[in-house]
Structure formats: C-alpha cells, structure tokens
C-alpha cells in the first residue's frame, strides 16, 4: 500500500507532467496496478502508522528555547544543560531536526527563478480589528502569494489558520494569479506540513488539495514548505 506522498506524486506526474502509467511505474519503482489505482482514486490513502512517542518529546520546548538563544549550540552542550539521562543519539537527531528552524537566513544567497516556476505563500495578520458587521470585529488572517519571478502579489483574507480556510485562501490567490506555478513554497505553516526527522510531512488536507490542483489545472503543484527561519 502506498503512502500519501507517493499518491500525490503519482497524480502530479500523471496529470501535471502528462506521463503515462508505465513511465510512472518505472520511474517510481511501483507496480502498474498501484499507479492505476492512485490515478483513479480521488482521495489519498487513509491508513497511517501512528507515530511512536519519544523520550525527547517531553524536553522539546526546552531544546527550542536553547536553540533560540544559540542556534549553533552543539547537541552535547544541550544534553548537559538539560541533564539528559538517556542516550545522546535520539537527542542529537531531534536537535538536528529543530536546528534549521532557528538558523538565520544567508544574506549572500542569490536565487534565480523562471516565469511561473515558484510562488511563495505566507500568512499575515493585520494588527487592527476588522469589522465583521453587526458591531463585531476581530483580527483575521490574510493568505499572501508572491511570484518569485515577477514579484506579482495576490492576497485573500480568511477567518482562521485552519487548513480549510488557508487552502481556500490559496485557491483564491491562484485565481488572482491566473495559473498554478510549478512549485509552491510555504514557510513552515502547520496546516500545510512540517519537518519531522529531516523530512517534509504534509497534512492530508494539503495533499488532497495539491493532487486535485494538478489534475484540474494541468500544472504541477508539488509543494515544499521551508523551515521557519
């Protein structure tokens, strides 16, 4: 049985890249019947092995606090600060997973994007209450989208950071842009995905959104969330 990542990748290759069943099966090392089932299925696989609890879970907030103070602090020093009584390997692995979230961006980076290649999505909250009618007001959220090539910007206001609201805002932004870019980048938004053990893990809502976008728009929507700087 394939996982959600494989299901989304198969549908991206078929509907966006226009590859055939045989080509996809050969490229991914999967059986043709497996690829056919993924292409015909409108929903991702529902089975997911539950994540086993780790001894590090209880001290993760303390690790984040130390890395926020000093992003380059070695795992051995963190272990000393926490008086870690267990093996260093599992602690070192979690530190390596969390460290990119606190590293400052490289100010000398030079990046080039072709037209339609990438769009950066973010959430922004205006620092003023928005009138909602009937004498009510609240601080809402705005989904923003900026093209990496032209710097064209689109935005749409949503009521919350819940997955269905954020994805609705993404869809409205893509309608303003008028096309689906080849790559979409999110800045570590929890309703889109997160880094776990050095690997991007996407939410089921977002996987479903990306796969259907590729099918309906005919353009790849493989999305890579960036670690929060």
BELKARA-V552775 format. One record per run of one state. SS is the DSSP state (hx for helix, st for strand, lp for the rest). FROM is the first residue (numbers start at 1). TO is the last residue. Records with the same first field share a line. If there is no record, write none. Layout:
SS=FROM-TO + FROM-TO
This chain:
lp=1-3 + 17-20 + 29-31 + 41-54 + 70-74 + 83-87 + 100-117 + 125-129 + 134-135 + 139-140 + 148-152 + 159-162 + 178-182 + 187-192 + 197-198 + 203-203 + 218-221 + 224-229
hx=4-16 + 21-28 + 32-40 + 55-69 + 75-82 + 88-99 + 163-177 + 204-217
st=118-124 + 130-133 + 136-138 + 141-147 + 153-158 + 183-186 + 193-196 + 199-202 + 222-223
